[in-house]
Amino acid sequence: MKSARRRAREFALQGMYQWLISRGHAREIDAHLRSTPGYDKADHALLEAVLYGSINEADALSQQLQPYLDRPAAQLSPIEHAALITGAYELIHLQDVPYRVVINEAVEVVKTFGGPDGHRFVNGVLDKFAAEVRPVEVAANRHGGRGKSA
């Protein structure tokens, strides 16, 4: 059974995907998501924070991610691009969520909606990005220290 937070991340990814394709207004995308089956089971606070925050900062987040990409962001699959943007938003703004949880959730959502190897790409990019935006947490985790657990 999916957690409310996983559902929120799935809806945020779907909303970001819609935004990348249409560049529509966040409120219209949110209204569309609200009519989707399962919406009532999502963590609405997390969904709204990630959806609206990611849309508002999408271009800046794409630029911040670019050094870790093997091609221009515009050439990424929209699912992978959406997962990277929403994951990057969480890494920067939701510091109470351990970075490994953010990455794992992004990977799992891409496994659900993306191509066969997209999750590996998303994992690699977000892992490198996390080292930049959460250096202390990542270093503690990689050097045998105990970071926050899930």
DSSP file with accessible surface (Angstrom, degrees, kcal/mol):
  #  RESIDUE AA STRUCTURE BP1 BP2  ACC     N-H-->O    O-->H-N    N-H-->O    O-->H-N    TCO  KAPPA ALPHA  PHI   PSI    X-CA   Y-CA   Z-CA
    1    1 A M              0   0  224      0, 0.0     2,-0.2     0, 0.0     0, 0.0   0.000 360.0 360.0 360.0 133.1    0.0    0.0    0.0
    2    2 A K        -     0   0   82      1,-0.1     2,-0.1     2,-0.0     0, 0.0  -0.508 360.0-122.5 -77.1 140.9    1.4    3.4   -1.0
    3    3 A S     >  -     0   0   64     -2,-0.2     4,-2.4     1,-0.1     5,-0.2  -0.357  23.2-112.6 -74.7 161.7    2.0    6.0    1.7
    4    4 A A  H  > S+     0   0   45      1,-0.2    39,-2.2     2,-0.2     4,-2.1   0.858 119.6  52.9 -62.6 -33.8    0.3    9.4    1.6
    5    5 A R  H  > S+     0   0   91      2,-0.2     4,-2.2    37,-0.2    -1,-0.2   0.897 107.3  50.2 -71.0 -39.7    3.7   11.0    1.0
    6    6 A R  H  > S+     0   0   50      2,-0.2     4,-2.4     1,-0.2    -2,-0.2   0.934 111.1  49.8 -62.0 -44.9    4.5    8.6   -1.9
    7    7 A R  H  X S+     0   0   49     -4,-2.4     4,-2.6     1,-0.2     5,-0.2   0.915 108.7  53.0 -59.9 -41.0    1.1    9.5   -3.5
    8    8 A A  H  X S+     0   0    1     -4,-2.1     4,-2.7     1,-0.2    -1,-0.2   0.924 109.7  48.0 -60.3 -42.8    1.9   13.2   -3.0
    9    9 A R  H  X S+     0   0   16     -4,-2.2     4,-2.4     2,-0.2    -1,-0.2   0.876 110.2  52.1 -67.1 -36.8    5.2   12.8   -4.8
   10   10 A E  H  X S+     0   0   12     -4,-2.4     4,-2.4     2,-0.2    -2,-0.2   0.932 112.3  45.1 -64.0 -44.4    3.5   10.9   -7.6
   11   11 A F  H  X S+     0   0    9     -4,-2.6     4,-2.8     2,-0.2    -2,-0.2   0.899 111.9  52.5 -66.8 -38.2    0.9   13.6   -8.1
   12   12 A A  H  X S+     0   0    1     -4,-2.7     4,-2.8    -5,-0.2     5,-0.2   0.923 110.0  48.9 -62.5 -42.1    3.7   16.3   -7.9
   13   13 A L  H  X S+     0   0    2     -4,-2.4     4,-2.8     2,-0.2    -2,-0.2   0.934 111.7  48.9 -62.1 -44.4    5.6   14.5  -10.6
   14   14 A Q  H  X S+     0   0   56     -4,-2.4     4,-2.5     1,-0.2    -2,-0.2   0.911 112.8  48.1 -62.7 -40.7    2.5   14.3  -12.8
   15   15 A G  H  X S+     0   0    0     -4,-2.8     4,-2.5     2,-0.2    -2,-0.2   0.913 112.2  48.0 -66.1 -41.4    1.8   18.0  -12.2
   16   16 A M  H  X S+     0   0    0     -4,-2.8     4,-2.8     2,-0.2    -2,-0.2   0.912 110.6  52.5 -66.3 -39.5    5.4   18.9  -13.1
   17   17 A Y  H  X S+     0   0   94     -4,-2.8     4,-1.9     2,-0.2    -2,-0.2   0.945 109.9  48.7 -57.7 -48.3    5.3   16.7  -16.2
   18   18 A Q  H  X S+     0   0   56     -4,-2.5     4,-2.9     1,-0.2     5,-0.4   0.911 111.9  49.4 -59.3 -42.2    2.1   18.5  -17.2
   19   19 A W  H  X S+     0   0   26     -4,-2.5     4,-3.0     1,-0.2    -1,-0.2   0.916 108.1  52.5 -65.5 -42.4    3.8   21.9  -16.6
   20   20 A L  H  < S+     0   0   26     -4,-2.8    -1,-0.2     1,-0.2    -2,-0.2   0.865 116.5  40.7 -61.3 -35.4    6.9   20.9  -18.6
   21   21 A I  H  < S+     0   0  105     -4,-1.9    -2,-0.2    -5,-0.2    -1,-0.2   0.905 133.9  18.0 -78.3 -43.4    4.6   20.0  -21.6
   22   22 A S  H  < S-     0   0   69     -4,-2.9    -3,-0.2    -5,-0.2    -2,-0.2   0.675  79.6-141.5-104.8 -22.5    2.1   22.8  -21.4
   23   23 A R     <  +     0   0  130     -4,-3.0    -4,-0.2    -5,-0.4    -3,-0.1   0.820  49.4 161.4  54.7  33.6    3.7   25.6  -19.3
   24   24 A G        -     0   0   19     -6,-0.3     2,-0.2     1,-0.2    -1,-0.1  -0.099  47.0 -74.4 -74.0 177.4    0.2   26.0  -17.9
   25   25 A H     >  -     0   0  131      1,-0.1     4,-2.2    -3,-0.1     3,-0.4  -0.523  35.3-128.1 -77.5 140.8   -0.8   27.7  -14.7
   26   26 A A  H  > S+     0   0   16      1,-0.2     4,-3.0    -2,-0.2     5,-0.2   0.873 108.7  55.4 -56.5 -39.5    0.0   25.9  -11.4
   27   27 A R  H  > S+     0   0  204      1,-0.2     4,-2.5     2,-0.2    -1,-0.2   0.890 107.6  48.5 -63.8 -39.2   -3.6   26.4  -10.2
   28   28 A E  H  > S+     0   0  124     -3,-0.4     4,-2.2     2,-0.2    -1,-0.2   0.906 113.1  47.5 -66.8 -40.9   -5.0   24.8  -13.4
   29   29 A I  H  X S+     0   0    4     -4,-2.2     4,-2.5     2,-0.2    -2,-0.2   0.934 112.2  50.0 -64.9 -43.9   -2.7   21.8  -13.1
   30   30 A D  H  X S+     0   0    6     -4,-3.0     4,-2.2     1,-0.2    -2,-0.2   0.924 109.1  51.8 -60.6 -43.6   -3.5   21.5   -9.4
   31   31 A A  H  X S+     0   0   59     -4,-2.5     4,-0.7     1,-0.2    -1,-0.2   0.906 109.8  49.7 -60.9 -41.2   -7.3   21.5  -10.2
   32   32 A H  H >< S+     0   0  100     -4,-2.2     3,-1.0     1,-0.2    -1,-0.2   0.921 109.6  51.0 -62.9 -44.2   -6.8   18.8  -12.8
   33   33 A L  H >< S+     0   0    2     -4,-2.5     3,-2.0     1,-0.2    -2,-0.2   0.878 101.2  62.9 -61.7 -36.4   -4.8   16.7  -10.3
   34   34 A R  H 3< S+     0   0  118     -4,-2.2    -1,-0.2     1,-0.3    -2,-0.2   0.757 100.5  53.3 -61.6 -24.0   -7.6   17.1   -7.7
   35   35 A S  T << S+     0   0   89     -3,-1.0    -1,-0.3    -4,-0.7    -2,-0.2   0.445  87.5 105.6 -90.3   1.6  -10.0   15.2  -10.1
   36   36 A T  S X  S-     0   0   35     -3,-2.0     3,-1.9    -4,-0.2     4,-0.2  -0.620  83.0-102.6 -85.1 136.0   -7.6   12.3  -10.4
   37   37 A P  T 3  S+     0   0  120      0, 0.0    -1,-0.1     0, 0.0    -2,-0.1  -0.289 107.6  27.2 -55.4 137.5   -8.5    9.0   -8.6
   38   38 A G  T >  S+     0   0   15     -4,-0.1     3,-1.6    -3,-0.0     4,-0.2   0.269  82.4 117.2  93.5  -9.7   -6.4    8.6   -5.4
   39   39 A Y  G X  S+     0   0   17     -3,-1.9     3,-2.0     1,-0.3    -4,-0.1   0.889  70.1  60.5 -57.2 -39.1   -5.9   12.3   -4.8
   40   40 A D  G 3  S+     0   0  119      1,-0.3    -1,-0.3    -4,-0.2     4,-0.1   0.695 100.8  55.7 -64.6 -15.9   -7.8   12.2   -1.5
   41   41 A K  G <  S+     0   0  117     -3,-1.6    -1,-0.3     2,-0.1   -34,-0.2   0.386  89.3  99.4 -97.4   3.2   -5.2    9.7   -0.2
   42   42 A A  S <  S-     0   0    8     -3,-2.0     2,-1.1    -4,-0.2   -37,-0.2  -0.549  86.6-105.8 -89.6 155.7   -2.2   12.0   -0.8
   43   43 A D     >  -     0   0   44    -39,-2.2     4,-2.6    -2,-0.2     5,-0.2  -0.706  37.3-165.7 -76.0 100.6   -0.4   14.1    1.7
   44   44 A H  H  > S+     0   0   69     -2,-1.1     4,-2.7     1,-0.2     5,-0.2   0.835  80.7  55.2 -67.0 -33.7   -1.9   17.4    0.5
   45   45 A A  H  > S+     0   0   76      2,-0.2     4,-2.2     1,-0.2    -1,-0.2   0.940 113.0  42.4 -64.4 -45.4    0.6   19.7    2.4
   46   46 A L  H  > S+     0   0   10      2,-0.2     4,-2.8     1,-0.2     5,-0.3   0.937 114.2  52.1 -65.2 -45.2    3.5   17.9    0.8
   47   47 A L  H  X S+     0   0    0     -4,-2.6     4,-3.1     1,-0.2     5,-0.3   0.943 112.1  44.6 -56.8 -49.9    1.9   17.8   -2.6
   48   48 A E  H  X>S+     0   0   76     -4,-2.7     4,-2.1     1,-0.2     5,-0.6   0.919 113.8  50.1 -64.4 -42.1    1.1   21.5   -2.6
   49   49 A A  H  X5S+     0   0   39     -4,-2.2     4,-1.8    -5,-0.2     5,-0.3   0.950 118.0  38.2 -60.4 -48.7    4.6   22.5   -1.3
   50   50 A V  H  X5S+     0   0    2     -4,-2.8     4,-2.5     3,-0.2     5,-0.3   0.924 118.8  47.4 -72.3 -43.2    6.4   20.4   -3.9
   51   51 A L  H  X5S+     0   0    0     -4,-3.1     4,-2.3    -5,-0.3     5,-0.2   0.978 120.0  35.4 -63.2 -57.0    4.1   21.1   -6.8
   52   52 A Y  H  X5S+     0   0   61     -4,-2.1     4,-2.7    -5,-0.3     5,-0.2   0.917 120.5  49.0 -66.9 -40.9    3.9   24.9   -6.5
   53   53 A G  H  X<S+     0   0    8     -4,-1.8     4,-1.8    -5,-0.6    -1,-0.2   0.924 112.6  47.7 -64.1 -43.1    7.5   25.3   -5.3
   54   54 A S  H  X S+     0   0    0     -4,-2.5     4,-0.6    -5,-0.3    -1,-0.2   0.906 113.5  47.1 -65.7 -42.1    8.8   23.1   -8.2
   55   55 A I  H >< S+     0   0   13     -4,-2.3     3,-0.9    -5,-0.3     4,-0.3   0.942 112.5  49.9 -64.7 -44.5    6.8   25.0  -10.8
   56   56 A N  H 3< S+     0   0  129     -4,-2.7    -1,-0.2     1,-0.2    -2,-0.2   0.832 123.8  30.6 -63.1 -31.8    7.8   28.4   -9.4
   57   57 A E  H 3X S+     0   0   61     -4,-1.8     4,-3.1    -5,-0.2     5,-0.3   0.257  84.9 115.7-110.7  11.9   11.5   27.4   -9.4
   58   58 A A  H <X S+     0   0    1     -3,-0.9     4,-2.6    -4,-0.6     5,-0.2   0.875  78.2  44.9 -54.3 -48.2   11.6   25.0  -12.3
   59   59 A D  H  > S+     0   0   91     -4,-0.3     4,-2.0     2,-0.2    -1,-0.2   0.930 116.3  45.9 -65.9 -42.3   13.8   27.1  -14.6
   60   60 A A  H  > S+     0   0   50      2,-0.2     4,-2.3     1,-0.2    -2,-0.2   0.915 113.5  49.8 -65.9 -41.5   16.3   27.9  -11.8
   61   61 A L  H  X S+     0   0    0     -4,-3.1     4,-2.1     1,-0.2    -2,-0.2   0.910 108.5  52.8 -64.6 -40.6   16.3   24.2  -10.6
   62   62 A S  H  X S+     0   0   17     -4,-2.6     4,-1.4    -5,-0.3    -1,-0.2   0.910 110.0  49.0 -60.4 -40.6   16.9   23.0  -14.1
   63   63 A Q  H  < S+     0   0  150     -4,-2.0    -1,-0.2     1,-0.2    -2,-0.2   0.901 110.2  50.5 -66.1 -39.5   19.9   25.4  -14.4
   64   64 A Q  H  < S+     0   0   70     -4,-2.3    -1,-0.2     1,-0.2    -2,-0.2   0.836 113.0  46.7 -66.8 -32.8   21.3   24.2  -11.0
   65   65 A L  H >< S+     0   0    2     -4,-2.1     3,-2.3     1,-0.2     4,-0.3   0.727  89.0  88.9 -78.5 -23.2   21.0   20.5  -12.2
   66   66 A Q  G >< S+     0   0   68     -4,-1.4     3,-2.0     1,-0.3    -1,-0.2   0.827  77.9  60.2 -51.4 -41.8   22.6   21.1  -15.6
   67   67 A P  G 3  S+     0   0   99      0, 0.0    -1,-0.3     0, 0.0    -2,-0.1   0.756 107.0  49.0 -60.2 -18.4   26.2   20.5  -14.5
   68   68 A Y  G <  S+     0   0   58     -3,-2.3     2,-0.3    -4,-0.1    -2,-0.2   0.411  95.7  92.1 -99.5   0.8   25.2   17.0  -13.5
   69   69 A L    <   -     0   0   21     -3,-2.0     4,-0.1    -4,-0.3    52,-0.0  -0.679  66.7-145.1 -97.9 152.1   23.4   16.1  -16.7
   70   70 A D  S    S+     0   0  113     -2,-0.3    -1,-0.1     2,-0.1    -4,-0.0   0.362  87.5  18.6 -94.4   3.9   24.9   14.5  -19.7
   71   71 A R  S    S-     0   0   74     -5,-0.1     5,-0.1     0, 0.0    -2,-0.0  -0.961 105.0 -65.0-159.8 166.2   22.8   16.5  -22.1
   72   72 A P    >   -     0   0   63      0, 0.0     3,-2.2     0, 0.0     4,-0.3  -0.295  46.8-120.3 -59.3 143.7   20.7   19.8  -22.0
   73   73 A A  G >  S+     0   0   10      1,-0.3     3,-1.8     2,-0.2     8,-0.1   0.851 112.0  64.8 -54.4 -35.3   17.7   19.5  -19.7
   74   74 A A  G 3  S+     0   0   97      1,-0.3    -1,-0.3     7,-0.0     7,-0.0   0.717  98.7  54.8 -63.1 -19.7   15.4   20.3  -22.6
   75   75 A Q  G <  S+     0   0  130     -3,-2.2    -1,-0.3     2,-0.1    -2,-0.2   0.460  86.5 103.5 -93.6  -1.6   16.5   16.9  -24.1
   76   76 A L  S <  S-     0   0   12     -3,-1.8    -3,-0.0    -4,-0.3     0, 0.0  -0.406  87.6 -94.5 -73.0 157.4   15.6   14.8  -21.1
   77   77 A S     >  -     0   0   43      1,-0.1     4,-2.9    -2,-0.1     5,-0.2  -0.465  37.1-120.5 -65.1 143.2   12.5   12.7  -21.1
   78   78 A P  H  > S+     0   0   48      0, 0.0     4,-2.6     0, 0.0     5,-0.2   0.852 112.4  53.8 -58.9 -31.6    9.8   14.8  -19.4
   79   79 A I  H  > S+     0   0   26      2,-0.2     4,-2.5     1,-0.2     5,-0.2   0.952 111.9  43.0 -67.1 -48.4    9.3   12.2  -16.7
   80   80 A E  H  > S+     0   0   22      2,-0.2     4,-2.4     1,-0.2     5,-0.2   0.923 115.3  50.0 -62.7 -42.7   13.0   12.2  -15.8
   81   81 A H  H  X S+     0   0   20     -4,-2.9     4,-2.5     1,-0.2    -2,-0.2   0.933 111.4  48.7 -62.1 -44.3   13.1   16.0  -16.0
   82   82 A A  H  X S+     0   0    0     -4,-2.6     4,-2.7    -5,-0.2     5,-0.3   0.911 111.6  49.5 -62.3 -42.3   10.0   16.3  -13.7
   83   83 A A  H  X S+     0   0    1     -4,-2.5     4,-2.5     1,-0.2    -1,-0.2   0.890 111.1  49.9 -65.4 -38.4   11.5   13.9  -11.2
   84   84 A L  H  X S+     0   0    0     -4,-2.4     4,-2.7     2,-0.2    -2,-0.2   0.920 112.5  46.8 -66.6 -41.8   14.8   15.8  -11.1
   85   85 A I  H  X S+     0   0    0     -4,-2.5     4,-2.5     2,-0.2    -2,-0.2   0.949 116.0  43.2 -66.0 -48.4   13.1   19.1  -10.6
   86   86 A T  H  X S+     0   0   13     -4,-2.7     4,-2.2     2,-0.2    -2,-0.2   0.915 116.1  49.0 -66.4 -38.1   10.8   17.9   -7.8
   87   87 A G  H  X S+     0   0    2     -4,-2.5     4,-2.5    -5,-0.3    -2,-0.2   0.920 111.4  49.0 -64.5 -43.8   13.6   16.0   -6.2
   88   88 A A  H  X S+     0   0    0     -4,-2.7     4,-2.2    -5,-0.2     5,-0.2   0.907 109.2  53.4 -62.7 -40.5   15.9   19.0   -6.4
   89   89 A Y  H  X S+     0   0   29     -4,-2.5     4,-3.0     1,-0.2     5,-0.4   0.944 110.7  46.5 -58.9 -47.4   13.2   21.1   -4.8
   90   90 A E  H  X S+     0   0    6     -4,-2.2     4,-2.2     1,-0.2     7,-0.2   0.908 110.0  53.4 -62.3 -43.1   12.8   18.7   -1.9
   91   91 A L  H  < S+     0   0    0     -4,-2.5    -1,-0.2     1,-0.2    -2,-0.2   0.891 117.7  37.1 -60.2 -37.3   16.6   18.5   -1.4
   92   92 A I  H  < S+     0   0   42     -4,-2.2     3,-0.2    -5,-0.2    -2,-0.2   0.923 130.6  24.7 -80.7 -45.7   16.8   22.3   -1.2
   93   93 A H  H  < S+     0   0   79     -4,-3.0     2,-0.6    -5,-0.2    -3,-0.2   0.663 112.4  59.9-102.4 -19.7   13.7   23.2    0.7
   94   94 A L    ><  +     0   0   30     -4,-2.2     3,-2.0    -5,-0.4    -1,-0.2  -0.553  55.8 160.7-110.6  67.5   12.6   20.2    2.7
   95   95 A Q  T 3   +     0   0   92     -2,-0.6    -1,-0.2     1,-0.3     4,-0.1   0.678  66.3  68.9 -64.1 -17.6   15.6   19.8    4.9
   96   96 A D  T 3  S+     0   0  115     -3,-0.2    -1,-0.3     2,-0.1    -2,-0.1   0.652  85.6  79.1 -77.1 -13.3   13.7   17.7    7.4
   97   97 A V  S <  S-     0   0    8     -3,-2.0     5,-0.1    -7,-0.2    -3,-0.1  -0.844  94.9-114.9 -94.5 121.1   13.4   14.9    4.9
   98   98 A P    >>  -     0   0   15      0, 0.0     4,-2.1     0, 0.0     3,-0.8  -0.251  20.3-123.4 -55.4 141.8   16.7   12.9    4.8
   99   99 A Y  H 3> S+     0   0    7      1,-0.3     4,-2.5     2,-0.2     5,-0.2   0.853 111.2  56.4 -58.4 -35.6   18.4   13.2    1.4
  100  100 A R  H 3> S+     0   0  143      1,-0.2     4,-2.5     2,-0.2    -1,-0.3   0.860 106.4  50.5 -66.2 -33.0   18.5    9.5    0.9
  101  101 A V  H <> S+     0   0   30     -3,-0.8     4,-2.8     2,-0.2     5,-0.2   0.924 109.3  50.9 -68.2 -44.0   14.7    9.4    1.3
  102  102 A V  H  X S+     0   0    1     -4,-2.1     4,-2.3     2,-0.2    -2,-0.2   0.948 114.2  43.9 -57.5 -48.5   14.3   12.2   -1.2
  103  103 A I  H  X S+     0   0    7     -4,-2.5     4,-2.6     1,-0.2    -2,-0.2   0.939 113.7  49.9 -64.8 -45.7   16.4   10.3   -3.8
  104  104 A N  H  X S+     0   0   80     -4,-2.5     4,-2.6     1,-0.2    -1,-0.2   0.914 111.0  49.4 -60.7 -42.3   14.8    6.9   -3.1
  105  105 A E  H  X S+     0   0   21     -4,-2.8     4,-2.4     2,-0.2    -1,-0.2   0.919 110.9  49.7 -64.0 -42.3   11.3    8.4   -3.5
  106  106 A A  H  X S+     0   0   10     -4,-2.3     4,-2.3    -5,-0.2    -2,-0.2   0.924 111.7  49.4 -61.9 -42.0   12.3   10.1   -6.8
  107  107 A V  H  X S+     0   0   12     -4,-2.6     4,-2.3     1,-0.2    -2,-0.2   0.930 111.3  48.5 -62.7 -45.9   13.7    6.8   -8.0
  108  108 A E  H  X S+     0   0   52     -4,-2.6     4,-1.4     2,-0.2    -1,-0.2   0.895 110.8  50.3 -64.6 -39.0   10.6    4.8   -7.1
  109  109 A V  H  X S+     0   0    4     -4,-2.4     4,-2.2     1,-0.2     5,-0.3   0.915 110.4  49.9 -66.7 -39.6    8.3    7.3   -8.7
  110  110 A V  H  X S+     0   0    0     -4,-2.3     4,-3.5     1,-0.2    -2,-0.2   0.890 105.6  56.9 -66.2 -36.5   10.3    7.2  -11.9
  111  111 A K  H  < S+     0   0  104     -4,-2.3    -1,-0.2     1,-0.2    -2,-0.2   0.877 110.8  45.7 -59.4 -35.6   10.2    3.4  -11.8
  112  112 A T  H  < S+     0   0   76     -4,-1.4    -2,-0.2    -5,-0.2    -1,-0.2   0.914 131.2  17.1 -72.6 -43.3    6.4    3.8  -11.8
  113  113 A F  H  < S+     0   0   75     -4,-2.2    -2,-0.2    -5,-0.1    -3,-0.2   0.619 112.6  70.1-109.0 -17.5    6.1    6.4  -14.6
  114  114 A G  S  < S-     0   0   25     -4,-3.5    -4,-0.0    -5,-0.3     5,-0.0  -0.219  83.7 -75.1-100.3-171.7    9.3    6.4  -16.5
  115  115 A G    >>  -     0   0   38      1,-0.1     3,-0.6    -2,-0.1     4,-0.5  -0.119  57.3 -87.1 -74.7 177.7   11.3    4.3  -18.9
  116  116 A P  T 34 S+     0   0  116      0, 0.0     4,-0.1     0, 0.0     3,-0.1   0.790 123.3  25.0 -63.5 -32.3   13.3    1.2  -18.0
  117  117 A D  T >> S+     0   0   97      1,-0.1     4,-1.4     2,-0.1     3,-0.8   0.387  90.8 100.8-113.6   3.3   16.6    2.9  -17.0
  118  118 A G  H <> S+     0   0    1     -3,-0.6     4,-2.6     1,-0.2     5,-0.2   0.850  76.5  61.1 -58.4 -34.5   15.3    6.4  -16.1
  119  119 A H  H 3X S+     0   0   36     -4,-0.5     4,-2.5     1,-0.2    -1,-0.2   0.864 101.3  52.8 -64.8 -33.4   15.5    5.6  -12.4
  120  120 A R  H <> S+     0   0  156     -3,-0.8     4,-2.3     2,-0.2    -1,-0.2   0.916 110.5  47.5 -66.6 -42.2   19.3    5.0  -12.6
  121  121 A F  H  X S+     0   0   38     -4,-1.4     4,-2.5     2,-0.2     5,-0.2   0.943 113.0  47.7 -62.1 -49.2   19.8    8.3  -14.3
  122  122 A V  H  X S+     0   0    0     -4,-2.6     4,-2.6     1,-0.2     5,-0.3   0.919 111.1  52.3 -60.4 -42.9   17.7   10.2  -11.8
  123  123 A N  H  X S+     0   0   77     -4,-2.5     4,-2.2    -5,-0.2    -1,-0.2   0.939 111.3  46.2 -58.0 -49.2   19.5    8.4   -8.9
  124  124 A G  H  X S+     0   0   27     -4,-2.3     4,-1.9     2,-0.2    -2,-0.2   0.920 114.9  45.5 -63.1 -43.8   22.9    9.4  -10.2
  125  125 A V  H  X S+     0   0    5     -4,-2.5     4,-2.6     1,-0.2     5,-0.2   0.947 115.1  45.8 -67.2 -48.4   22.0   13.0  -10.8
  126  126 A L  H  X S+     0   0    0     -4,-2.6     4,-2.8    -5,-0.2    -1,-0.2   0.863 109.3  56.4 -66.8 -31.8   20.2   13.6   -7.5
  127  127 A D  H  X S+     0   0   53     -4,-2.2     4,-1.5    -5,-0.3    -1,-0.2   0.938 111.7  42.2 -63.2 -44.4   23.0   11.9   -5.6
  128  128 A K  H  X S+     0   0  119     -4,-1.9     4,-0.9     2,-0.2    -2,-0.2   0.902 115.1  50.7 -67.7 -40.3   25.6   14.3   -7.1
  129  129 A F  H >X S+     0   0    0     -4,-2.6     4,-2.4     1,-0.2     3,-0.7   0.909 106.0  55.6 -64.6 -40.3   23.2   17.3   -6.6
  130  130 A A  H 3X S+     0   0    0     -4,-2.8     4,-2.9     1,-0.3     8,-0.3   0.882 101.2  58.2 -60.1 -38.2   22.6   16.3   -2.9
  131  131 A A  H 3< S+     0   0   34     -4,-1.5    -1,-0.3     1,-0.2    -2,-0.2   0.822 110.8  43.9 -62.4 -28.8   26.3   16.4   -2.3
  132  132 A E  H << S+     0   0   91     -4,-0.9    -2,-0.2    -3,-0.7    -1,-0.2   0.913 122.3  33.9 -79.6 -46.2   26.3   20.1   -3.4
  133  133 A V  H  < S+     0   0   35     -4,-2.4    -2,-0.2     1,-0.2    -3,-0.2   0.685 132.3  28.3 -90.8 -16.4   23.1   21.2   -1.6
  134  134 A R  S  X S+     0   0    7     -4,-2.9     4,-2.5    -5,-0.3     5,-0.3  -0.410  71.2 155.3-135.2  59.1   23.5   19.1    1.6
  135  135 A P  H  > S+     0   0   72      0, 0.0     4,-2.5     0, 0.0     5,-0.2   0.858  71.9  49.3 -60.6 -38.7   27.2   18.6    1.9
  136  136 A V  H  > S+     0   0  120      2,-0.2     4,-2.5     1,-0.2     5,-0.2   0.950 114.0  44.7 -67.5 -47.1   27.3   17.9    5.6
  137  137 A E  H  > S+     0   0   33      2,-0.2     4,-2.0     1,-0.2    -1,-0.2   0.930 116.8  45.8 -62.8 -44.2   24.5   15.3    5.6
  138  138 A V  H  X S+     0   0    3     -4,-2.5     4,-2.7    -8,-0.3     5,-0.2   0.936 113.4  48.9 -66.8 -44.8   25.9   13.5    2.6
  139  139 A A  H  X S+     0   0   41     -4,-2.5     4,-1.8    -5,-0.3     6,-0.3   0.923 110.7  50.7 -62.3 -41.9   29.5   13.5    3.9
  140  140 A A  H  <>S+     0   0   41     -4,-2.5     5,-1.7    -5,-0.2    -1,-0.2   0.914 113.5  46.0 -62.2 -39.5   28.4   12.2    7.3
  141  141 A N  H ><5S+     0   0   34     -4,-2.0     3,-0.8    -5,-0.2    -2,-0.2   0.899 114.4  46.3 -71.3 -39.7   26.4    9.4    5.5
  142  142 A R  H 3<5S+     0   0  116     -4,-2.7    -1,-0.2     1,-0.2    -2,-0.2   0.721 108.6  55.6 -77.4 -22.3   29.2    8.5    3.1
  143  143 A H  T 3<5S-     0   0  157     -4,-1.8    -1,-0.2    -5,-0.2    -2,-0.1  -0.064 125.8 -90.5-104.7  32.2   32.0    8.4    5.8
  144  144 A G  T < 5S+     0   0   70     -3,-0.8    -3,-0.2     1,-0.3    -2,-0.1   0.375  86.2 131.9  82.6  -5.7   30.3    6.0    8.1
  145  145 A G      < -     0   0   36     -5,-1.7     2,-0.8    -6,-0.3    -1,-0.3  -0.319  64.8-109.0 -72.3 163.6   28.5    8.6   10.1
  146  146 A R        -     0   0  243     -3,-0.1    -5,-0.1    -2,-0.0     3,-0.1  -0.846  36.4-170.4-100.6 109.0   24.9    8.0   10.8
  147  147 A G        -     0   0   26     -2,-0.8     2,-0.1     1,-0.2    -9,-0.0  -0.222  46.5 -64.1 -79.6-179.7   22.7   10.4    8.9
  148  148 A K        -     0   0  126     -2,-0.1   -48,-0.2     1,-0.1    -1,-0.2  -0.417  58.2-136.0 -63.4 142.9   19.1   10.7    9.6
  149  149 A S              0   0  106      1,-0.1    -1,-0.1    -3,-0.1   -48,-0.0  -0.580 360.0 360.0 -99.5 168.1   17.2    7.5    8.8
  150  150 A A              0   0  120     -2,-0.2    -1,-0.1   -53,-0.1    -2,-0.0   0.797 360.0 360.0 -68.2 360.0   13.9    7.1    6.9
